[in-house]
Amino acid sequence: MKASADPYLEAEKIRGKLLLGKFPRDIIAQFKDAVRTVYASSLSRDVLTYRSHRGLWNKYEEMALLVQRVSGDFYGNIYMPQLAGVGYSFNPFVWDPEIDPAQGVLRLVYGLGTRAVDQHDDDYTRIVALNTPLKRPEVSTDDVHRYSQHTVDVLDLINNVQASSDFETLVKTTPGLPLELFAVRDSEMEKRASQFNVRNVFSWMLTFKNVFTRTTVVEDMREMLSTIAKAYAYPVDIEFAINFSSDNSYRINLLQCRPFQIKMETGEMILPEDIEEKDIILKTSGPIIGQAVAKQIDRIIYVIPSKYSVLTPSERFSVARLIGELTNELPGDKNTMMVGPGRWGTKMPELGVPVSFNDIRNVSVPCELAIMHEKLTPDISLGTHFFNDLVEMGIVYMGVFPGKEGTVFNEKLLLQGANILSTIYKKADRISAALHVADVSTPEMSVFIHANTLNREGIVFQEKNGQTG
């Protein structure tokens, strides 16, 4: 079934069926369960922690529930928008000098926007800097393919559920699904397939390049975000969906808008130039996400890659919970840095450390190392697992690629301080062996971080007290 000429007319037909009682009887029960779930979430651990952290523990706040029609179109047995995502009027994802943070950024997906709102370890959203939408962090075609979206969320009309489908499977099983505006073919893959006589290769990649070059979506989104931010007199984040007609005209549905909790002091921090190599703990040319910062580090929690990589999944979850205990007992005026392999916040412990944001909410600087062991170099997350939380809490994310030119990773310095883990964790086992916790600023020596998010320069170094830094 091809997309209807007017998806809004189709939606009204569905609404009419509901009013006439022609929907399955259990849909009302499902709706009631959804309402209960939303209200129950107000008493979740993360929400209560958030309220306590901001002095809202004893304040009464009423809660409202807004029910919206899902924006989208019908394709056979599925329903979805062609584009959806999240937009920010200020862009903290500055991975290139040409990116202007004031122009805003989108996290864009094909299908339902759930994949842009909620992070998924098995997939990627398209990050679009609105002043230079064609610029990507990836360089090679292979990397573009690897870091593009591969899973699409849709409404399954047969089973009456939200479902996730592999992009290739969705295309092959859904005739009439629009592709050419949103995806391009991987010519290098097709060439290799031809060389090796491989037939029926699926080479489509969701890059959204033609959306940026053949329509004015970027200009409209940039203007929308700017207009709303001016009305709020504050940066904003929005959720949106976009539906296209056959002539590439489109309608943007603004689904949600709220203040974007980011401090605007992202001035260019001048990094020190007279630091001796032997005193550098970490040095990176990016990615760095967050605010420019120069401050003292009091404690470093280091997850040792060689020790962590041999742990079982259960033991890795135990490490994550132990980190939560360590960070949540810290005084609020102390700055803690976390250094560990792979992705902080992953749900898949083989890809990193499966902490929740509640486990690391008191951490000032999470640092991800693109190392695990000799057989695995894990992808780092670019801070996206906790994007809004990192920004709102003033947390600076750093990614380090050991071995990359201009990068320093001095594990010897990370391990030099006395390990104080035993003050909380009394066992001498594989879990304790994988963690090194040190109070690094002492009467004799201090540790500092200088990070320039706009220039993608970051350094963590030690300095004898009494020196000038």
MIROBA-682102 format. One record per residue (C-alpha): residue number from 0; residue in one letter; x, y, z. Coordinates in nm, 2 decimals. Layout:
! MIROBA-682102
- k;r;east;north;up
- NUM;a;X;Y;Z;
...
This chain:
! MIROBA-682102
- k;r;east;north;up
- 0;m;0.00;0.00;0.00;
- 1;k;0.14;0.34;-0.10;
- 2;a;0.15;0.64;0.13;
- 3;s;-0.18;0.82;0.12;
- 4;a;-0.20;1.17;-0.04;
- 5;d;-0.33;1.31;0.29;
- 6;p;-0.22;1.12;0.60;
- 7;y;-0.42;1.35;0.82;
- 8;l;-0.74;1.23;0.65;
- 9;e;-0.64;0.87;0.72;
- 10;a;-0.57;0.96;1.08;
- 11;e;-0.92;1.11;1.11;
- 12;k;-1.07;0.78;0.97;
- 13;i;-0.88;0.59;1.24;
- 14;r;-1.01;0.83;1.50;
- 15;g;-1.36;0.78;1.37;
- 16;k;-1.33;0.41;1.41;
- 17;l;-1.23;0.46;1.77;
- 18;l;-1.52;0.68;1.84;
- 19;l;-1.75;0.42;1.69;
- 20;g;-1.61;0.15;1.91;
- 21;k;-1.46;-0.05;1.62;
- 22;f;-1.12;-0.08;1.77;
- 23;p;-1.03;-0.39;1.98;
- 24;r;-1.18;-0.38;2.32;
- 25;d;-0.84;-0.41;2.49;
- 26;i;-0.72;-0.08;2.35;
- 27;i;-0.89;0.11;2.64;
- 28;a;-0.72;-0.13;2.89;
- 29;q;-0.38;-0.06;2.72;
- 30;f;-0.44;0.31;2.74;
- 31;k;-0.53;0.29;3.11;
- 32;d;-0.21;0.08;3.17;
- 33;a;-0.01;0.35;2.99;
- 34;v;-0.16;0.62;3.21;
- 35;r;-0.07;0.42;3.52;
- 36;t;0.28;0.37;3.40;
- 37;v;0.33;0.74;3.34;
- 38;y;0.20;0.83;3.69;
- 39;a;0.40;0.56;3.86;
- 40;s;0.72;0.69;3.69;
- 41;s;0.69;1.00;3.91;
- 42;l;0.79;0.78;4.21;
- 43;s;1.09;0.62;4.03;
- 44;r;1.43;0.62;4.19;
- 45;d;1.58;0.85;3.92;
- 46;v;1.29;1.10;3.96;
- 47;l;1.32;1.11;4.34;
- 48;t;1.69;1.15;4.32;
- 49;y;1.65;1.43;4.07;
- 50;r;1.40;1.61;4.30;
- 51;s;1.62;1.57;4.60;
- 52;h;1.93;1.69;4.42;
- 53;r;1.76;2.01;4.33;
- 54;g;1.59;2.08;4.66;
- 55;l;1.24;1.98;4.54;
- 56;w;1.19;1.70;4.79;
- 57;n;0.92;1.86;5.00;
- 58;k;0.76;2.07;4.72;
- 59;y;0.43;1.96;4.58;
- 60;e;0.40;1.96;4.20;
- 61;e;0.09;1.86;4.01;
- 62;m;0.13;1.63;3.71;
- 63;a;-0.05;1.65;3.38;
- 64;l;-0.08;1.39;3.10;
- 65;l;-0.10;1.50;2.74;
- 66;v;-0.23;1.25;2.48;
- 67;q;-0.12;1.33;2.12;
- 68;r;-0.20;1.17;1.79;
- 69;v;0.10;1.00;1.64;
- 70;s;0.22;1.20;1.34;
- 71;g;0.29;0.98;1.04;
- 72;d;0.16;0.79;0.74;
- 73;f;0.04;0.44;0.64;
- 74;y;0.26;0.19;0.46;
- 75;g;0.09;-0.15;0.43;
- 76;n;0.07;-0.28;0.78;
- 77;i;0.28;-0.02;0.95;
- 78;y;0.24;0.35;1.04;
- 79;m;0.53;0.59;1.09;
- 80;p;0.66;0.94;1.01;
- 81;q;0.93;0.96;0.75;
- 82;l;1.15;1.18;0.98;
- 83;a;1.15;1.25;1.35;
- 84;g;1.39;1.35;1.61;
- 85;v;1.50;1.60;1.87;
- 86;g;1.63;1.95;1.81;
- 87;y;1.84;2.18;2.03;
- 88;s;1.87;2.56;1.97;
- 89;f;2.23;2.54;2.11;
- 90;n;2.47;2.27;1.99;
- 91;p;2.70;2.11;2.24;
- 92;f;2.82;1.85;1.98;
- 93;v;3.11;2.06;1.85;
- 94;w;3.33;1.80;1.68;
- 95;d;3.45;2.03;1.41;
- 96;p;3.58;2.39;1.41;
- 97;e;3.33;2.49;1.14;
- 98;i;3.03;2.41;1.36;
- 99;d;2.86;2.71;1.51;
- 100;p;2.70;2.60;1.84;
- 101;a;2.45;2.90;1.82;
- 102;q;2.29;2.76;1.51;
- 103;g;2.15;2.45;1.68;
- 104;v;2.16;2.07;1.62;
- 105;l;1.92;1.79;1.54;
- 106;r;1.93;1.42;1.63;
- 107;l;1.74;1.28;1.33;
- 108;v;1.59;0.93;1.26;
- 109;y;1.38;0.76;1.00;
- 110;g;1.05;0.64;1.15;
- 111;l;0.92;0.71;1.50;
- 112;g;1.13;0.95;1.71;
- 113;t;1.17;0.71;2.00;
- 114;r;1.51;0.61;1.86;
- 115;a;1.62;0.98;1.89;
- 116;v;1.48;1.04;2.24;
- 117;d;1.60;0.71;2.39;
- 118;q;1.96;0.60;2.33;
- 119;h;2.01;0.25;2.18;
- 120;d;2.35;0.07;2.21;
- 121;d;2.29;-0.12;1.89;
- 122;d;2.23;0.18;1.66;
- 123;y;2.30;0.54;1.59;
- 124;t;2.10;0.86;1.51;
- 125;r;2.21;1.12;1.26;
- 126;i;2.36;1.42;1.44;
- 127;v;2.30;1.73;1.22;
- 128;a;2.48;2.06;1.29;
- 129;l;2.23;2.31;1.15;
- 130;n;2.49;2.55;1.01;
- 131;t;2.67;2.27;0.82;
- 132;p;2.43;1.97;0.79;
- 133;l;2.64;1.77;0.55;
- 134;k;2.94;1.76;0.78;
- 135;r;2.98;1.43;0.97;
- 136;p;3.22;1.30;1.23;
- 137;e;3.29;1.00;1.01;
- 138;v;3.52;1.02;0.71;
- 139;s;3.52;0.69;0.51;
- 140;t;3.21;0.54;0.35;
- 141;d;3.25;0.23;0.56;
- 142;d;3.24;0.44;0.88;
- 143;v;2.93;0.63;0.74;
- 144;h;2.76;0.30;0.68;
- 145;r;2.86;0.16;1.02;
- 146;y;2.74;0.47;1.22;
- 147;s;2.42;0.52;1.03;
- 148;q;2.07;0.42;1.15;
- 149;h;2.00;0.05;1.10;
- 150;t;1.69;0.00;1.30;
- 151;v;1.35;0.17;1.25;
- 152;d;1.07;0.21;1.51;
- 153;v;0.72;0.18;1.37;
- 154;l;0.36;0.11;1.48;
- 155;d;0.27;-0.24;1.38;
- 156;l;-0.10;-0.22;1.29;
- 157;i;-0.15;-0.59;1.28;
- 158;n;-0.03;-0.66;1.63;
- 159;n;-0.13;-0.31;1.77;
- 160;v;0.22;-0.25;1.92;
- 161;q;0.52;-0.03;1.87;
- 162;a;0.79;-0.24;1.70;
- 163;s;1.15;-0.22;1.59;
- 164;s;1.25;-0.35;1.25;
- 165;d;1.59;-0.39;1.08;
- 166;f;1.60;-0.12;0.80;
- 167;e;1.68;-0.38;0.53;
- 168;t;1.39;-0.60;0.64;
- 169;l;1.15;-0.31;0.66;
- 170;v;1.24;-0.20;0.31;
- 171;k;1.20;-0.55;0.16;
- 172;t;0.87;-0.62;0.33;
- 173;t;0.70;-0.28;0.28;
- 174;p;0.63;-0.19;-0.08;
- 175;g;0.59;0.18;-0.14;
- 176;l;0.82;0.28;0.15;
- 177;p;0.99;0.61;0.04;
- 178;l;1.36;0.58;0.03;
- 179;e;1.54;0.81;-0.22;
- 180;l;1.49;1.13;-0.02;
- 181;f;1.62;0.97;0.30;
- 182;a;1.88;0.71;0.19;
- 183;v;2.16;0.68;-0.06;
- 184;r;2.32;0.38;-0.21;
- 185;d;2.67;0.27;-0.09;
- 186;s;2.85;0.26;-0.43;
- 187;e;3.16;0.11;-0.27;
- 188;m;2.96;-0.18;-0.13;
- 189;e;2.79;-0.24;-0.47;
- 190;k;3.13;-0.23;-0.64;
- 191;r;3.28;-0.49;-0.40;
- 192;a;2.96;-0.70;-0.44;
- 193;s;3.00;-0.70;-0.82;
- 194;q;3.37;-0.79;-0.79;
- 195;f;3.29;-1.10;-0.58;
- 196;n;2.97;-1.18;-0.78;
- 197;v;2.74;-1.12;-0.47;
- 198;r;2.38;-1.07;-0.58;
- 199;n;2.09;-0.88;-0.41;
- 200;v;2.32;-0.68;-0.18;
- 201;f;2.13;-0.42;0.02;
- 202;s;2.34;-0.10;-0.01;
- 203;w;2.09;0.17;0.11;
- 204;m;2.23;0.39;0.39;
- 205;l;2.01;0.63;0.59;
- 206;t;2.22;0.95;0.55;
- 207;f;1.93;1.20;0.49;
- 208;k;2.17;1.38;0.25;
- 209;n;1.89;1.45;-0.01;
- 210;v;1.67;1.60;0.26;
- 211;f;1.94;1.85;0.32;
- 212;t;2.02;1.93;-0.04;
- 213;r;1.67;1.90;-0.21;
- 214;t;1.45;2.06;0.06;
- 215;t;1.45;2.35;0.30;
- 216;v;1.41;2.14;0.61;
- 217;v;1.74;2.25;0.76;
- 218;e;1.65;2.62;0.71;
- 219;d;1.30;2.57;0.86;
- 220;m;1.43;2.38;1.16;
- 221;r;1.70;2.64;1.23;
- 222;e;1.44;2.92;1.20;
- 223;m;1.19;2.73;1.42;
- 224;l;1.45;2.67;1.70;
- 225;s;1.57;3.03;1.68;
- 226;t;1.21;3.17;1.70;
- 227;i;1.11;2.95;2.00;
- 228;a;1.44;3.02;2.18;
- 229;k;1.38;3.39;2.14;
- 230;a;1.03;3.36;2.28;
- 231;y;1.16;3.16;2.58;
- 232;a;1.46;3.40;2.61;
- 233;y;1.64;3.07;2.68;
- 234;p;1.78;2.78;2.48;
- 235;v;1.52;2.51;2.40;
- 236;d;1.50;2.15;2.30;
- 237;i;1.21;2.02;2.09;
- 238;e;1.07;1.69;1.96;
- 239;f;0.93;1.69;1.61;
- 240;a;0.81;1.47;1.32;
- 241;i;0.82;1.55;0.95;
- 242;n;0.59;1.40;0.68;
- 243;f;0.66;1.45;0.31;
- 244;s;0.43;1.44;0.01;
- 245;s;0.52;1.30;-0.33;
- 246;d;0.64;1.64;-0.45;
- 247;n;0.88;1.67;-0.16;
- 248;s;0.67;1.93;0.02;
- 249;y;0.64;1.86;0.38;
- 250;r;0.47;1.94;0.71;
- 251;i;0.66;1.97;1.04;
- 252;n;0.48;1.87;1.36;
- 253;l;0.62;2.03;1.67;
- 254;l;0.54;1.76;1.94;
- 255;q;0.72;1.90;2.25;
- 256;c;0.92;2.20;2.36;
- 257;r;1.09;2.28;2.68;
- 258;p;1.38;2.49;2.81;
- 259;f;1.72;2.33;2.74;
- 260;q;1.92;2.34;3.06;
- 261;i;2.26;2.45;2.94;
- 262;k;2.49;2.72;3.07;
- 263;m;2.60;2.96;2.80;
- 264;e;2.95;3.02;2.93;
- 265;t;3.13;2.82;2.67;
- 266;g;3.41;3.07;2.62;
- 267;e;3.73;2.95;2.46;
- 268;m;3.96;2.83;2.74;
- 269;i;4.33;2.88;2.68;
- 270;l;4.51;2.56;2.75;
- 271;p;4.85;2.57;2.94;
- 272;e;5.15;2.52;2.71;
- 273;d;5.43;2.47;2.97;
- 274;i;5.33;2.13;3.10;
- 275;e;5.60;1.86;3.10;
- 276;e;5.51;1.53;2.93;
- 277;k;5.58;1.33;3.24;
- 278;d;5.30;1.52;3.42;
- 279;i;5.03;1.46;3.16;
- 280;i;4.77;1.20;3.27;
- 281;l;4.54;1.24;2.97;
- 282;k;4.55;1.45;2.65;
- 283;t;4.30;1.44;2.37;
- 284;s;4.20;1.63;2.06;
- 285;g;3.84;1.52;2.10;
- 286;p;3.57;1.44;2.11;
- 287;i;3.49;1.68;2.40;
- 288;i;3.13;1.76;2.47;
- 289;g;3.00;2.01;2.72;
- 290;q;3.12;2.34;2.85;
- 291;a;3.48;2.48;2.84;
- 292;v;3.63;2.41;3.18;
- 293;a;3.94;2.46;3.39;
- 294;k;3.93;2.32;3.74;
- 295;q;4.09;2.10;3.99;
- 296;i;4.02;1.72;4.01;
- 297;d;3.99;1.57;4.36;
- 298;r;3.93;1.20;4.28;
- 299;i;3.98;0.97;3.99;
- 300;i;3.79;0.65;3.95;
- 301;y;3.97;0.43;3.70;
- 302;v;3.83;0.11;3.55;
- 303;i;4.14;-0.08;3.44;
- 304;p;4.07;-0.21;3.09;
- 305;s;4.30;-0.52;3.11;
- 306;k;4.12;-0.63;3.44;
- 307;y;3.77;-0.53;3.34;
- 308;s;3.79;-0.72;3.01;
- 309;v;3.82;-1.06;3.18;
- 310;l;3.51;-1.01;3.41;
- 311;t;3.18;-1.18;3.35;
- 312;p;2.88;-0.98;3.26;
- 313;s;2.75;-1.01;3.61;
- 314;e;3.08;-0.89;3.76;
- 315;r;3.07;-0.59;3.52;
- 316;f;2.73;-0.49;3.65;
- 317;s;2.87;-0.52;4.00;
- 318;v;3.15;-0.28;3.91;
- 319;a;2.89;-0.03;3.78;
- 320;r;2.69;-0.05;4.10;
- 321;l;3.00;-0.01;4.31;
- 322;i;3.09;0.30;4.11;
- 323;g;2.75;0.43;4.20;
- 324;e;2.82;0.38;4.57;
- 325;l;3.16;0.55;4.54;
- 326;t;3.02;0.86;4.36;
- 327;n;2.71;0.91;4.56;
- 328;e;2.89;0.92;4.89;
- 329;l;3.11;1.21;4.77;
- 330;p;3.07;1.56;4.91;
- 331;g;2.90;1.79;4.66;
- 332;d;3.20;2.03;4.64;
- 333;k;3.45;1.76;4.52;
- 334;n;3.53;1.70;4.15;
- 335;t;3.55;1.34;4.04;
- 336;m;3.68;1.21;3.71;
- 337;m;3.58;0.87;3.58;
- 338;v;3.81;0.69;3.33;
- 339;g;3.71;0.36;3.18;
- 340;p;3.70;0.15;2.86;
- 341;g;3.42;0.18;2.61;
- 342;r;3.08;0.33;2.67;
- 343;w;2.97;0.47;3.00;
- 344;g;2.60;0.39;3.04;
- 345;t;2.58;0.10;2.80;
- 346;k;2.32;-0.17;2.86;
- 347;m;2.56;-0.42;2.70;
- 348;p;2.85;-0.47;2.94;
- 349;e;3.08;-0.61;2.67;
- 350;l;3.07;-0.26;2.52;
- 351;g;3.17;-0.06;2.83;
- 352;v;3.06;0.00;3.19;
- 353;p;2.68;-0.04;3.24;
- 354;v;2.62;0.25;3.49;
- 355;s;2.30;0.44;3.51;
- 356;f;2.30;0.82;3.53;
- 357;n;2.20;0.79;3.89;
- 358;d;2.53;0.60;3.95;
- 359;i;2.74;0.89;3.81;
- 360;r;2.54;1.20;3.87;
- 361;n;2.80;1.35;4.10;
- 362;v;3.09;1.29;3.85;
- 363;s;3.24;1.61;3.69;
- 364;v;3.42;1.44;3.40;
- 365;p;3.34;1.10;3.25;
- 366;c;3.62;0.99;3.02;
- 367;e;3.58;0.70;2.77;
- 368;l;3.89;0.51;2.65;
- 369;a;3.86;0.34;2.31;
- 370;i;4.04;0.03;2.44;
- 371;m;3.93;-0.29;2.61;
- 372;h;4.18;-0.56;2.53;
- 373;e;4.40;-0.68;2.23;
- 374;k;4.10;-0.84;2.05;
- 375;l;3.84;-0.56;2.10;
- 376;t;3.85;-0.18;2.05;
- 377;p;3.51;-0.07;2.16;
- 378;d;3.32;0.22;2.01;
- 379;i;3.28;0.51;2.25;
- 380;s;2.94;0.68;2.30;
- 381;l;3.03;1.05;2.24;
- 382;g;2.84;1.11;2.57;
- 383;t;2.50;1.05;2.41;
- 384;h;2.38;0.80;2.66;
- 385;f;2.32;1.08;2.91;
- 386;f;2.31;1.37;2.67;
- 387;n;2.06;1.59;2.85;
- 388;d;2.18;1.50;3.19;
- 389;l;2.54;1.58;3.11;
- 390;v;2.45;1.92;2.98;
- 391;e;2.21;2.01;3.26;
- 392;m;2.45;1.90;3.53;
- 393;g;2.74;2.09;3.38;
- 394;i;2.93;1.76;3.32;
- 395;v;3.21;1.75;3.06;
- 396;y;3.26;1.44;2.85;
- 397;m;3.60;1.34;2.70;
- 398;g;3.68;1.07;2.46;
- 399;v;4.04;0.94;2.43;
- 400;f;4.18;0.72;2.15;
- 401;p;4.51;0.58;2.29;
- 402;g;4.77;0.56;2.01;
- 403;k;4.61;0.84;1.81;
- 404;e;4.85;1.12;1.71;
- 405;g;4.84;1.40;1.97;
- 406;t;4.68;1.18;2.23;
- 407;v;4.84;1.09;2.57;
- 408;f;4.72;0.81;2.80;
- 409;n;4.95;0.76;3.10;
- 410;e;4.81;0.47;3.29;
- 411;k;5.11;0.48;3.53;
- 412;l;5.00;0.82;3.66;
- 413;l;4.64;0.70;3.69;
- 414;l;4.76;0.41;3.91;
- 415;q;5.01;0.60;4.12;
- 416;g;4.79;0.71;4.41;
- 417;a;4.69;0.49;4.69;
- 418;n;4.38;0.28;4.61;
- 419;i;4.12;0.38;4.86;
- 420;l;3.85;0.14;4.73;
- 421;s;3.89;-0.08;5.04;
- 422;t;3.73;0.19;5.26;
- 423;i;3.40;0.10;5.09;
- 424;y;3.45;-0.24;4.93;
- 425;k;3.60;-0.49;5.17;
- 426;k;3.65;-0.79;4.94;
- 427;a;3.97;-0.87;4.76;
- 428;d;3.83;-1.02;4.44;
- 429;r;3.82;-0.97;4.06;
- 430;i;3.58;-0.68;4.10;
- 431;s;3.81;-0.48;4.33;
- 432;a;4.11;-0.57;4.11;
- 433;a;3.94;-0.39;3.82;
- 434;l;3.89;-0.06;4.00;
- 435;h;4.15;0.19;4.12;
- 436;v;4.01;0.49;4.32;
- 437;a;4.25;0.76;4.42;
- 438;d;4.23;1.10;4.59;
- 439;v;4.47;1.27;4.35;
- 440;s;4.49;1.62;4.49;
- 441;t;4.71;1.61;4.80;
- 442;p;4.90;1.87;5.00;
- 443;e;5.20;1.80;4.78;
- 444;m;5.04;1.76;4.44;
- 445;s;4.72;1.88;4.26;
- 446;v;4.55;1.75;3.94;
- 447;f;4.38;1.98;3.70;
- 448;i;4.16;1.95;3.39;
- 449;h;4.16;2.21;3.11;
- 450;a;3.90;2.14;2.83;
- 451;n;3.82;2.36;2.53;
- 452;t;3.51;2.21;2.38;
- 453;l;3.51;2.45;2.08;
- 454;n;3.87;2.37;1.98;
- 455;r;3.84;2.01;2.08;
- 456;e;4.14;2.02;2.31;
- 457;g;4.15;1.86;2.66;
- 458;i;4.43;1.78;2.90;
- 459;v;4.44;1.64;3.26;
- 460;f;4.77;1.69;3.43;
- 461;q;4.94;1.69;3.77;
- 462;e;5.13;1.99;3.92;
- 463;k;5.33;2.03;4.23;
- 464;n;5.16;2.27;4.47;
- 465;g;5.33;2.61;4.46;
- 466;q;5.38;2.60;4.08;
- 467;t;5.19;2.82;3.84;
- 468;g;4.97;2.63;3.60;
